[in-house]
Amino acid sequence: MKILLIKPKWYLENAPYKYNEVIRFPPVNLGIIAALSEGHDVEIVDEDEEEIPFHKTYDVVGITVVAFTANRAFEISERFRDSKTKTILGGIHPSLVPNECIKHADSVVIGEVEYQWKRILKDIKENELKRFYDCSKDMVKMDNIPIPRRDLYKKRYIFEAIQTTRGCTNKCKFCYLNDVPWSKFRKRNIQEVIDEIKSIKTKNIIFLDDNLFLDKEYAKKLFYAMIPLKKMWWAQAPTNISDDPELIRLMKKSGCYAVAVGFQSINQDSLNSLNVLHNNVNNYKKLIDLLHKNNIMVQSFFMFGFDNDTKEIFKNTVNIIKKLDIDDAYLYILTPYPGTKIYKELDKQGKIIDKDYSRYNWYNCIFQPKNMTPDEIHKGIRWSYKELQNHFKKVLPRKIIKYFYVAIKNPKLARVILQGQLNKIDLNKLT
C-alpha cells in the first residue's frame, strides 16, 4: 500500500514568534510509524517544510493532530477523503476529543498507536477499517519502539530529535498529560538510546521527552554514556534538578548547552493552585546559578492567567527574569486543551470564550481569567516582551562572551541561537 503521513503546519507565516522560523526538528512520531510499516511504500510530509502532494494517489493518509493544528488537519483530511482516500487522525487532539475528530476522518486513533498500527494496515487492506482504534490500554514499552525512519525526512534539519522516555508523574492541572492514555512514565534501554544517537549524523540533538529527569539516576547513566559521543543537546528540565549538582555536571559533560525550564510563575500560590508542586519559587535562583556555573543556558517559560494573577504579575515577572539573569524567556498564556479536565471545568463555568482551535497556541487568551480581562493579559504580554527584548539586547555582548564555547564547537548552532535572540518576537503582531 501507499501510505502518506502528515504533520500539518505548526508555524504560520507572519506569526509573531519569529524564532520558530529557524528552530525546527522532524516529526519523530511519524518516523516511528513509518518504521512500523514494513513492506509498504511510505512518504512523510512536514508541512512546515514542504507542500502536501494532494495530486498523488495514496491508499491511506495518516495525520498527527494537536489542538492548534486541528482546523488544518481537518481540512487536509477532508480534501483527501473527497478523492476517496482513507484518512486516519491520531495524536493528542484526537485522543482527547475523538468523537469530534471522527466527523472529519474515516478513523481515529486514541492513545499510542505502535502496538495496533500493523492491525490497522491489515484492516485497510481488507477494507475493514474501523472508525475508532482505542489504544488507551496498550501501554507501549519503550524498548518495543523502533528507530524512526529518518531517511524519509526530506529536509535536513538543523536539529535531530530523539525520545528516551515517555510520560510524567507530575499532575500539573494545565498539562494535557493528565488526560491522555500515555501519561505513565517509561524508559528506554540506555544502550539502545546510545546506539540511536550514534546513528544520527547531525551534531545537534533535541530530547522530546515529557520529563527526561523524572528518574535522575537513569538520566545520569544516560548522560555519562553520551560523553564520548560529543553531541550538543537541548531538553526540557524541571526546576527540581537543582537538588542534584552531580546531575547538572553530567549534563554539561555530555554536551548540554541549554535547557528549557518551566518556571511557570513567580507566585507560589499560583503554582500550588494548579498542582505545580515540584516548583519552589525560593529555589529558582539556586537552579539558575548551578546551570550558569556549568555554562548551560537557561531558557525560561512563564505562564499567565492563573487565578492569583493580577496586572502586577507582568512587571514582577520581568523584574525577576532580569534579577536572576535568565538567558531567555518565553511568555505563554494558560491554554486549556479541549477534552482536558481543566477545559471542561472552565467551559462548564462559561469561561471559555474562544473555540477557534487555531488560537489555542499559548499566546491567545481563549478563556476569561479571574482577575484580568483577556485584553489586559494580551497587553501585559506585549509590554513584557518589549521590556525583555530591550534587556536581552543590552546583555547580549556579555552572553556572547560567556557562551562563546558554543560558537567554537558548533558555529552553525551558534548562528541559529543568535538569530533567534535577535529576531524572536514581532511585537506588532502580538494580539
C-alpha positions in Angstrom: 0.0 0.0 0.0 1.0 3.6 -0.5 0.9 5.5 2.8 1.2 9.2 3.4 2.0 10.5 6.9 1.5 14.3 7.5 2.4 16.8 10.2 0.2 19.8 9.5 1.8 23.3 9.5 2.7 24.4 13.0 4.3 27.7 12.3 2.2 30.2 10.4 3.7 32.8 8.1 3.8 36.3 9.5 3.2 34.9 13.0 4.7 36.9 16.0 7.1 34.2 17.2 9.9 34.5 14.7 12.3 32.0 16.3 10.1 29.3 15.0 11.4 30.0 11.6 14.9 28.7 12.4 14.4 26.2 15.3 12.8 23.2 13.7 13.0 19.5 14.2 11.5 16.5 12.4 8.2 14.7 13.3 9.7 11.7 15.2 6.2 10.2 15.8 5.7 9.9 12.0 9.2 8.4 11.6 8.3 5.7 14.1 5.0 4.8 12.4 6.9 4.6 9.1 9.4 2.2 10.7 6.4 0.0 11.7 5.1 -0.1 8.1 7.5 -2.7 6.6 6.5 -3.8 3.1 4.6 -0.6 2.3 5.6 2.5 0.3 5.7 5.3 2.9 6.0 9.0 2.5 6.4 11.6 5.3 5.4 15.3 4.8 6.2 18.1 7.3 4.0 20.9 6.0 6.3 23.5 7.6 8.9 22.4 5.1 7.1 21.2 2.0 3.8 21.2 0.2 1.3 18.4 0.7 1.1 16.3 -2.6 -2.7 16.3 -2.9 -2.3 15.4 -6.6 -0.8 12.0 -5.8 -2.8 8.8 -5.1 -2.5 7.0 -1.7 -4.3 4.1 0.0 -4.3 5.8 3.3 -3.3 9.2 4.8 -2.3 9.5 8.5 -2.3 12.9 10.2 -0.9 13.8 13.6 -3.0 16.5 15.3 -2.7 18.9 18.2 -5.3 21.5 19.1 -3.8 24.4 17.2 -3.4 22.3 14.0 -6.8 20.7 14.2 -8.5 23.0 11.7 -5.8 22.5 9.2 -5.7 18.7 9.9 -9.5 18.5 9.3 -9.1 20.4 6.0 -6.3 18.1 4.8 -8.3 15.0 5.8 -11.5 16.1 4.1 -9.6 17.0 0.9 -8.1 13.5 0.7 -11.5 12.0 1.5 -13.0 13.8 -1.4 -10.7 11.8 -3.6 -11.8 8.6 -1.9 -8.6 8.2 0.1 -8.9 6.7 3.6 -7.7 9.1 6.4 -6.7 8.5 10.0 -6.3 11.1 12.7 -4.1 10.5 15.7 -2.1 12.3 18.4 -3.0 14.5 21.3 -6.2 16.2 20.0 -7.9 13.0 18.6 -7.1 11.2 21.9 -8.8 13.9 23.9 -11.8 14.6 21.6 -12.2 11.5 19.4 -15.9 12.0 18.7 -15.3 15.4 17.3 -12.4 14.3 15.1 -14.3 11.3 13.6 -16.5 13.8 11.8 -13.5 14.7 9.6 -11.9 11.4 9.0 -12.5 7.7 8.3 -10.8 6.6 11.5 -9.4 8.0 14.8 -6.7 6.5 17.0 -7.0 7.1 20.7 -3.6 6.7 22.5 -0.3 5.3 21.4 -0.6 3.5 18.1 2.6 1.4 18.0 1.0 -1.9 19.0 -2.0 -1.6 16.7 -0.6 0.0 13.6 0.0 -3.2 11.7 -3.5 -4.3 12.6 -4.8 -1.0 11.2 -2.9 -1.5 7.9 -4.3 -5.1 7.7 -7.8 -3.7 8.2 -7.3 -1.1 5.5 -6.1 -3.8 3.0 -9.1 -5.9 3.8 -11.5 -2.9 3.6 -12.4 -3.3 7.2 -11.0 0.0 8.7 -12.8 0.7 12.0 -14.0 4.2 13.0 -12.1 4.1 16.3 -9.0 2.3 17.5 -8.8 2.6 21.2 -5.2 2.0 22.2 -5.6 3.5 25.6 -4.9 0.2 27.3 -1.9 -0.6 25.1 0.8 1.0 27.3 3.8 0.8 24.9 7.1 -0.5 26.3 9.8 1.9 25.2 12.1 -0.9 24.1 9.5 -2.0 21.6 9.6 1.3 19.8 11.7 1.2 16.6 14.2 3.8 15.5 12.4 6.4 13.3 12.8 6.2 9.5 14.9 9.3 9.3 15.7 8.5 5.7 12.2 9.6 4.8 12.6 13.1 6.1 13.0 15.2 3.0 14.6 18.2 4.8 18.0 18.1 6.5 17.0 19.6 9.9 19.5 21.7 12.0 18.3 19.7 15.0 17.6 16.0 15.2 15.1 14.7 17.7 15.1 11.7 20.0 12.9 10.3 22.7 14.3 8.3 25.6 11.3 8.3 28.0 7.6 8.9 27.8 5.1 10.2 30.4 5.4 12.2 33.6 4.1 11.6 37.1 3.6 15.3 37.9 0.0 16.4 38.0 0.1 20.0 36.7 -3.5 20.9 36.0 -2.8 22.8 32.9 -0.9 19.9 31.2 -2.7 17.6 28.8 -0.7 14.6 30.1 -3.2 14.2 33.0 -5.9 13.3 30.4 -4.2 11.3 27.7 -3.6 7.5 28.0 0.2 7.6 27.8 1.0 9.6 31.0 2.7 6.6 32.7 6.4 7.2 33.0 8.5 4.7 30.9 12.2 4.4 30.0 14.2 3.0 27.1 17.2 0.8 27.5 20.2 3.2 27.6 22.3 1.2 25.2 19.5 1.4 22.6 19.4 5.1 23.1 23.2 5.4 22.6 23.1 3.3 19.5 20.4 5.5 18.0 22.3 8.7 18.9 25.4 7.2 17.2 23.3 6.7 14.0 22.3 10.4 13.9 24.5 12.4 11.6 23.9 15.9 12.9 25.6 17.1 16.0 22.6 18.9 17.4 20.1 16.8 19.4 16.8 17.7 21.0 15.3 15.4 23.6 11.5 15.2 23.1 10.8 13.6 26.5 8.0 14.8 28.6 10.3 14.7 31.7 13.7 13.1 31.0 14.7 13.9 34.5 12.0 12.2 36.4 14.3 9.3 37.1 17.5 11.2 37.9 19.7 8.0 38.2 18.6 6.9 34.8 19.4 10.4 33.4 22.8 10.3 35.0 23.7 7.0 33.4 22.4 8.2 30.1 24.5 11.4 30.2 27.6 9.5 31.3 27.2 7.2 28.3 26.8 10.1 26.0 30.0 11.8 26.9 32.2 10.1 24.2 29.6 10.9 21.5 30.4 14.7 21.6 26.9 15.7 20.7 25.4 19.1 21.7 21.9 18.8 23.1 18.8 20.6 24.5 15.9 19.3 26.6 13.1 20.4 28.9 14.1 20.3 32.5 12.1 20.6 35.7 13.2 23.1 38.4 13.9 20.4 41.0 17.1 19.2 39.2 18.7 21.9 41.4 18.7 19.2 44.1 21.4 17.3 42.2 24.6 19.2 41.3 26.2 16.0 40.0 23.3 15.5 37.5 23.9 19.1 36.2 27.7 18.4 35.9 27.0 15.3 33.8 24.6 17.2 31.7 27.4 19.6 30.8 30.0 16.9 30.2 27.6 15.1 27.9 27.1 18.2 25.7 24.1 20.0 27.2 24.3 23.7 26.1 20.8 24.8 27.1 17.7 23.7 28.9 14.1 24.9 28.8 12.7 25.3 32.3 9.0 25.6 33.0 9.2 28.0 35.9 5.5 28.9 35.0 5.1 31.5 37.7 6.9 33.6 40.3 3.8 33.3 42.6 3.9 30.2 44.8 0.2 30.3 45.4 -0.4 30.2 41.7 1.8 27.2 41.3 0.1 25.4 44.2 -3.3 26.2 42.9 -2.6 24.2 39.7 -0.6 21.4 41.3 2.8 22.5 40.0 4.1 21.1 43.3 7.7 20.4 42.1 8.3 24.1 41.6 9.5 26.1 44.5 10.0 29.8 43.8 12.7 30.0 46.5 14.8 27.5 44.6 14.8 29.3 41.2 18.0 31.3 41.9 19.8 28.1 43.1 18.9 26.3 39.9 19.9 29.2 37.6 23.2 29.7 39.4 24.0 26.0 39.1 23.2 25.9 35.4 25.2 29.0 34.8 28.2 27.7 36.8 28.2 24.8 34.3 27.8 27.1 31.3 24.3 25.9 30.4 21.9 28.5 29.0 18.6 28.8 30.8 15.5 29.3 28.5 12.6 30.1 30.8 8.9 29.6 30.4 6.4 31.7 32.3 2.6 31.3 32.1 0.0 33.9 32.8 -3.8 33.7 33.5 -3.7 31.9 36.9 -6.5 32.8 39.4 -3.9 34.6 41.6 -2.5 36.8 38.7 -3.3 40.5 38.6 -1.9 43.1 36.3 1.2 43.4 38.6 2.3 39.9 37.6 3.9 41.1 34.4 6.1 43.8 35.9 7.1 41.5 38.8 7.9 38.6 36.4 10.1 40.8 34.2 11.9 42.1 37.2 12.6 38.5 38.4 13.9 37.5 34.9 16.3 40.4 34.9 17.4 39.9 38.6 18.1 36.2 38.1 20.0 36.8 34.9 17.9 34.3 32.9 19.2 33.9 29.4 16.0 33.8 27.5 12.2 34.0 28.2 9.1 32.7 26.6 5.8 34.1 27.9 2.7 32.0 27.5 -1.0 32.4 28.3 -2.6 29.5 30.2 -4.3 27.5 27.4 -6.6 24.5 28.4 -6.6 21.8 25.7 -10.1 20.8 24.6 -11.0 17.5 26.2 -9.0 18.0 29.3 -10.4 18.3 32.8 -9.4 22.0 33.1 -11.1 22.8 29.8 -14.3 21.0 30.8 -14.3 22.8 34.2 -13.8 26.3 32.6 -16.3 25.5 29.8 -18.9 24.5 32.4 -18.3 27.8 34.2 -18.9 29.6 30.9 -15.3 30.9 30.9 -14.2 29.5 27.5 -14.7 32.5 25.3 -13.0 31.3 22.1 -13.4 27.9 20.4 -11.3 28.6 17.3 -8.7 25.9 17.6 -6.2 27.9 15.6 -5.9 30.3 18.5 -5.1 27.5 21.0 -1.4 28.3 20.7 -0.5 29.7 24.1 -0.3 33.4 23.0 -4.1 34.0 22.7 -6.3 34.2 25.8 -9.2 31.9 25.0 -10.8 31.9 28.4 -11.9 34.6 31.0 -9.3 34.9 33.7 -10.4 35.6 37.3 -8.6 39.0 37.9 -7.9 40.4 34.4 -9.6 40.7 31.1 -8.2 38.9 28.1 -7.2 42.2 26.6 -5.2 43.1 29.8 -3.4 39.8 29.5 -2.5 40.5 25.9 -1.3 44.0 26.7 0.7 42.6 29.6 2.4 40.0 27.4 3.2 42.6 24.8 4.6 45.1 27.4 6.7 42.3 29.0 8.2 41.2 25.7 9.1 44.8 24.8 10.9 45.2 28.1 12.7 41.9 27.9 13.8 42.4 24.3 15.5 45.6 25.3 17.0 43.9 28.3 18.3 40.9 26.4 19.9 43.1 23.7 21.7 45.0 26.4 23.2 41.9 28.0 23.8 40.1 24.6 27.5 41.1 24.4 28.2 39.6 27.8 26.2 36.5 27.0 28.1 36.0 23.7 31.4 36.0 25.6 30.0 33.6 28.3 28.7 31.1 25.8 31.4 31.6 23.1 32.3 28.0 23.5 29.2 27.1 21.5 30.5 29.1 18.5 33.8 27.3 18.8 32.3 23.8 18.9 29.4 24.4 16.6 29.3 27.6 14.6 26.1 26.7 12.8 24.2 26.1 16.1 25.6 29.4 17.5 24.2 31.3 14.4 20.8 29.8 15.0 20.8 30.8 18.7 21.9 34.3 17.8 19.3 34.6 15.1 16.6 33.5 17.5 17.8 36.1 20.0 17.8 39.0 17.6 14.6 38.1 15.7 12.4 36.4 18.2 9.2 38.3 18.6 7.4 40.7 16.3 5.7 42.9 18.8 3.4 44.4 16.2 1.8 41.0 15.5 1.1 40.0 19.1 -2.6 40.1 19.9 
